[in-house]
Amino acid sequence: VTLPSPDAEGQPFSVPVPLIQPGAPASDTAVAAAPLSAPAEYSVTGEVLSEAQSPVGTASGAITIFSDNTQPIQLPENTQFVGTNPEGQEVRFAINEPAVIPPSTISDLGAQVIIDRGQVDVGVTALAPGSASNIEANMISQIIVPGQPPIVVNRGGALRLQHEAIGGGSEQMVRIVRDEDVQRVLGEALVGLNNQAPSVLQAQAEQQGLALEESTITPRGNAIPNAASYTMTVDPPQGTQVDPAAPNFTVTVSAQFDALATPPGNPLESQLQPVAPNLLANRSGIPPGMAIGITDWQWSGEQLTVEGVTRRVDTTLDAGTRLAILNAVKGKPRAEAQAALDNFVQQGVIAGYELPEVEQLPQRSHQLTLEVQQPMQDT
């Protein structure tokens, strides 16, 4: 047989580790640790650097309505007036308060009949801010009463209206909180949040007379930028205009952090050194001549997991392993002996083997010789 090289990378493993409460009787397959969980929060103030043109002010004015109808017409709340601005775009105005268009009246004077149209003045305000809602005189062409078809005015119908130019909307340069402003300071906020976690968890550990295991803090620093790991609020919110004299906003990030705390003087690393090999041995066994090396451990908030590799630590076969190999092939047909030796290869006990050219191996031990070849050394 040929032995594996002691410098081989080894086989990785990952084993869940049970917890017992600090102060409980020691266990060779569990570590004494208490879960911690605490919220942390960090805020950073940023400045809106860019300006943009934004509509301000709302067009408003008065309209006089004339009616030839012999019945009054109700103009309830949410009645709208539709007009056209100089660019040919539709503009809508809402009535400021409910109104009634009086009916027309007829006076029979004998020689002549006089018709007095119903008349009412109403105030209106544009539904959208900015100069696009400014219109010239007598450019309103429809009245929309909620729940009714639009009423066309000034086209030979029963209703006519008059109004002067309606204005008041304009634009000005403003500063508005945008996503690029938030992103500019978000990184600093997340770093601050990550740095805040140990202090809030340490305070909780000290209340229990324990020591914080910083290596178990989750989410870890490199996971914090994941949007699912934290909550962000912006004040004032994105899309909000800020005071040009103080164009500031605040980004606040918060997250729930978890960790483990261990008894003082008995850190997690020391506890894992005997516990991890025992757990691995119980689960799958550790082949002879192999040892484990712990590379990392992680706490998910619910489960502690230890990771590492198994490596060969010597280039000899102990007596027990030699006997196990001989017994596995003794008296076996060649195919069965090969299968048994392949299993030792898979376990990492040996790196390879050669069998004599026979159909069946001898039944007696003194008829078998096990030769061990050292692994090839790198040059």
C-alpha positions in Angstrom: 0.0 0.0 0.0 1.0 3.6 -0.5 0.4 6.2 2.2 -1.2 9.6 1.6 1.1 12.6 1.7 1.0 14.4 5.0 0.8 17.7 3.1 -2.4 16.8 1.3 -5.2 19.5 1.6 -7.4 17.1 3.5 -11.1 16.5 3.5 -13.4 19.4 4.5 -16.1 18.9 7.1 -18.9 20.9 8.7 -20.5 19.8 11.9 -23.4 21.3 14.0 -22.4 21.8 17.6 -25.0 21.6 20.4 -25.0 24.2 23.2 -25.4 23.8 26.9 -26.0 26.6 29.4 -23.0 28.1 31.1 -22.7 26.5 34.5 -24.2 23.2 33.4 -22.1 20.0 33.8 -19.4 19.8 31.1 -20.0 17.8 28.0 -17.5 16.3 25.5 -19.9 16.8 22.6 -21.3 20.3 23.4 -20.0 23.8 24.2 -21.1 26.0 27.1 -22.5 29.2 25.5 -25.6 31.4 25.8 -27.3 33.1 22.8 -27.4 36.9 22.7 -29.7 39.1 20.6 -29.8 42.9 20.6 -30.9 45.7 18.2 -28.4 48.3 17.0 -28.9 51.6 15.2 -26.7 54.2 13.6 -27.4 57.5 11.9 -25.4 59.6 9.4 -26.4 63.1 8.2 -25.9 63.9 4.5 -26.3 66.9 2.2 -28.3 67.2 -1.0 -25.7 68.5 -3.5 -27.7 68.9 -6.7 -30.5 71.2 -7.7 -33.4 70.5 -9.9 -36.3 72.6 -11.3 -39.5 71.8 -9.6 -43.1 73.1 -10.0 -44.2 75.4 -7.2 -47.3 77.4 -6.7 -50.7 76.4 -8.0 -52.9 78.3 -10.5 -56.2 79.6 -9.1 -58.9 82.0 -10.2 -62.6 82.7 -10.5 -65.1 81.6 -13.1 -68.5 83.1 -13.9 -71.2 80.6 -15.1 -74.4 81.5 -16.9 -77.3 79.1 -17.4 -80.3 79.1 -19.7 -81.8 76.1 -17.8 -85.0 76.6 -16.0 -83.8 74.2 -13.2 -80.9 74.8 -10.8 -77.7 72.9 -11.4 -75.8 71.5 -8.4 -72.0 71.7 -8.5 -70.9 69.4 -5.6 -67.5 68.9 -4.1 -64.9 67.5 -6.6 -66.6 69.1 -9.6 -63.9 69.7 -12.1 -63.3 72.3 -14.9 -61.3 71.3 -17.9 -59.3 73.8 -20.0 -56.2 74.0 -22.3 -52.9 75.8 -21.7 -51.0 77.7 -24.3 -49.0 74.5 -25.2 -52.3 72.7 -26.0 -52.1 70.5 -22.9 -55.2 69.6 -20.9 -55.4 71.3 -17.5 -57.9 70.4 -14.8 -59.2 72.6 -12.0 -61.3 71.6 -8.9 -64.1 73.8 -7.5 -63.1 75.3 -4.2 -66.4 74.7 -2.6 -69.8 73.4 -3.6 -72.1 75.8 -5.5 -75.5 76.0 -7.2 -76.1 77.5 -10.7 -79.5 79.3 -10.3 -82.2 78.7 -12.9 -83.0 81.2 -15.6 -86.2 83.4 -15.1 -88.7 84.7 -17.7 -90.4 88.1 -17.3 -93.4 88.7 -19.5 -93.7 92.5 -20.0 -96.4 92.3 -22.6 -94.6 94.0 -25.4 -91.5 91.9 -24.7 -90.3 88.8 -22.9 -87.1 89.2 -20.9 -85.0 86.1 -20.0 -82.6 86.5 -17.1 -80.0 83.7 -17.2 -79.0 82.1 -13.9 -75.5 83.3 -12.8 -72.9 82.2 -10.2 -69.3 82.9 -9.5 -67.1 80.0 -8.4 -63.4 79.8 -7.3 -61.2 77.1 -8.8 -57.7 75.7 -8.1 -55.5 73.7 -10.5 -55.0 70.0 -9.6 -51.3 70.1 -10.5 -48.8 72.7 -9.4 -46.5 74.7 -11.8 -46.8 76.9 -14.8 -48.2 74.2 -16.9 -51.6 74.8 -15.2 -51.7 78.5 -16.1 -54.3 79.2 -18.8 -55.4 82.2 -20.8 -58.8 83.8 -20.5 -61.9 81.8 -21.5 -60.0 78.5 -22.2 -62.2 76.3 -20.1 -64.4 74.1 -22.3 -65.9 71.4 -20.0 -67.5 71.0 -16.6 -67.3 67.5 -15.1 -69.8 66.8 -12.3 -69.0 63.6 -10.3 -71.1 60.7 -11.6 -72.3 62.6 -14.8 -71.1 62.9 -18.4 -68.9 65.9 -19.1 -70.9 69.1 -19.9 -69.6 71.1 -22.9 -69.8 74.9 -22.4 -69.7 77.9 -24.7 -70.8 76.0 -27.8 -74.4 76.9 -28.1 -75.6 74.9 -25.2 -77.4 76.0 -22.1 -74.3 76.8 -20.2 -71.8 79.6 -20.8 -68.9 80.7 -18.7 -66.3 83.5 -18.6 -63.0 83.9 -16.8 -59.9 86.0 -16.9 -56.5 84.4 -17.3 -55.9 81.9 -14.4 -52.3 81.8 -13.2 -50.2 81.4 -10.1 -48.1 78.3 -11.0 -44.4 78.5 -11.6 -41.1 76.6 -11.3 -38.0 77.2 -9.2 -34.7 75.5 -8.5 -35.0 73.3 -5.4 -33.0 70.6 -3.7 -34.7 67.2 -3.4 -33.5 64.1 -1.5 -32.6 61.6 -4.2 -31.3 58.0 -4.2 -27.8 59.0 -5.2 -27.7 61.3 -2.1 -28.7 58.4 0.1 -26.2 56.0 -1.5 -23.4 58.5 -0.9 -23.7 58.1 2.9 -25.2 54.7 3.2 -21.8 53.0 3.3 -20.7 55.1 6.2 -23.9 54.3 8.0 -23.5 50.6 7.5 -19.9 50.6 8.8 -21.1 52.5 11.9 -23.9 50.0 12.4 -21.5 47.1 12.2 -19.1 48.8 14.6 -22.0 49.4 17.0 -22.9 45.7 17.3 -20.1 44.5 19.6 -20.9 47.2 22.2 -24.6 46.4 22.5 -24.0 42.7 22.6 -21.1 43.1 25.1 -23.5 45.0 27.4 -26.0 42.1 27.3 -23.2 39.5 27.9 -21.9 41.4 30.9 -25.4 41.4 32.5 -25.2 37.6 32.5 -21.6 37.5 33.8 -20.4 36.2 30.4 -17.9 37.2 27.8 -18.9 38.1 24.2 -17.6 35.9 21.4 -17.1 38.5 18.7 -16.3 35.8 16.1 -20.0 34.7 16.4 -21.6 38.1 15.7 -24.2 37.7 12.9 -24.8 39.2 10.5 -21.1 39.4 9.9 -19.5 42.6 8.7 -19.2 41.4 5.1 -23.0 40.5 5.2 -24.2 43.9 6.4 -24.6 45.5 3.0 -27.2 42.9 2.1 -30.5 44.8 2.1 -32.2 41.9 3.9 -29.8 42.4 6.8 -30.9 45.9 7.9 -33.7 48.4 7.9 -33.1 51.9 6.5 -35.1 55.1 7.1 -34.4 58.5 5.5 -35.6 61.7 7.1 -37.0 63.6 5.2 -37.9 60.7 2.9 -36.5 60.4 -0.7 -38.4 62.7 -3.1 -38.9 65.4 -0.4 -37.8 69.0 -0.9 -35.3 70.3 1.7 -34.6 73.8 2.9 -32.0 75.4 0.5 -30.4 77.1 3.5 -29.9 73.7 5.3 -30.2 71.0 2.6 -29.6 68.1 5.0 -31.1 64.7 5.5 -30.5 61.8 7.9 -30.0 58.1 7.0 -30.7 55.7 9.9 -29.9 52.0 9.6 -30.8 49.4 12.2 -30.5 45.6 12.5 -30.9 42.8 14.9 -27.6 41.2 15.8 -27.0 37.8 17.3 -23.9 36.3 19.0 -22.8 33.8 21.6 -21.4 34.5 25.1 -19.2 32.0 27.0 -18.0 31.8 30.6 -15.0 34.0 31.3 -11.7 32.1 30.8 -13.4 29.4 28.7 -13.6 30.8 25.2 -15.3 29.1 22.3 -12.1 28.3 20.5 -10.7 26.3 23.5 -14.0 24.5 23.9 -14.2 23.5 20.3 -10.7 21.8 20.2 -11.9 18.7 22.0 -15.6 18.9 21.1 -15.3 19.1 17.3 -13.2 15.8 17.0 -15.7 14.0 19.3 -18.7 15.1 17.2 -16.9 14.2 14.0 -15.9 10.8 15.4 -19.5 10.1 16.5 -20.9 11.1 13.1 -18.5 9.5 10.6 -15.4 8.4 12.5 -11.8 9.7 12.0 -9.6 7.3 10.1 -6.4 6.2 11.8 -3.4 8.5 11.2 -5.7 11.5 10.6 -6.3 14.6 12.7 -8.7 17.5 12.3 -8.0 21.2 11.9 -10.7 23.8 12.8 -10.8 26.6 10.2 -13.9 28.5 11.2 -17.2 28.5 13.1 -20.4 30.4 12.5 -23.5 31.2 14.6 -26.7 31.7 12.6 -28.7 32.9 15.6 -30.1 29.4 16.0 -27.3 27.0 15.2 -23.5 26.9 15.9 -21.5 25.2 13.1 -17.8 24.3 13.1 -15.9 23.9 9.9 -12.5 22.4 9.2 -10.5 19.7 7.4 -9.1 16.3 8.3 -5.5 15.8 7.4 -3.0 12.9 7.7 -0.5 13.6 10.4 2.0 10.7 10.0 3.4 8.4 7.4 3.2 5.1 9.2 0.5 2.5 9.8 -0.1 1.5 13.4 -0.5 -2.2 14.2 -4.2 -2.0 14.4 -4.6 -0.5 11.0 -2.2 -3.0 9.5 -4.2 -5.9 10.9 -7.5 -4.3 9.7 -6.1 -4.1 6.1 -4.8 -7.7 6.2 -8.1 -9.1 7.6 -10.0 -7.2 4.9 -8.3 -9.1 2.1 -7.3 -12.4 3.7 -9.0 -15.3 1.9 -11.0 -13.0 -0.4 -11.5 -13.3 -4.1 -9.5 -10.6 -5.9 -12.6 -8.5 -6.7 -13.7 -8.5 -3.0 -10.1 -7.6 -1.9 -10.0 -4.7 -4.3 -13.4 -3.4 -3.0 -12.1 -3.6 0.6 -8.9 -1.7 -0.3 -10.8 0.9 -2.3 -12.8 1.6 0.9 -9.5 2.3 2.8 -8.6 4.7 0.0 -11.9 6.5 0.3 -11.3 6.9 4.0 -7.9 8.4 3.4 -6.1 5.6 5.3 -4.0 4.7 2.2 -3.5 6.5 -1.1 -3.2 3.4 -3.3 -2.4 -0.3 -3.4 -1.1 -3.2 -5.5 -2.3 -6.8 -5.3 -0.5 -9.9 -6.4 -1.7 -11.4 -9.7 -3.8 -14.2 -8.1 -7.6 -14.9 -8.4 -7.9 -15.4 -4.6 -5.7 -14.3 -1.7 -4.3 -16.8 0.8 -6.4 -17.7 3.8 -3.5 -17.8 6.3 -1.9 -14.7 7.7 1.6 -15.9 7.5 1.1 -16.3 3.7 0.4 -12.5 3.4 3.0 -9.7 3.6 1.9 -6.0 3.8 4.5 -3.6 2.4 4.1 0.1 3.1 5.5 2.6 0.6 6.1 6.2 1.7 4.4 9.0 -0.3 6.3 10.7 -3.1 7.9 13.9 -1.9 7.5 17.1 -3.9 10.8 18.3 -5.5 
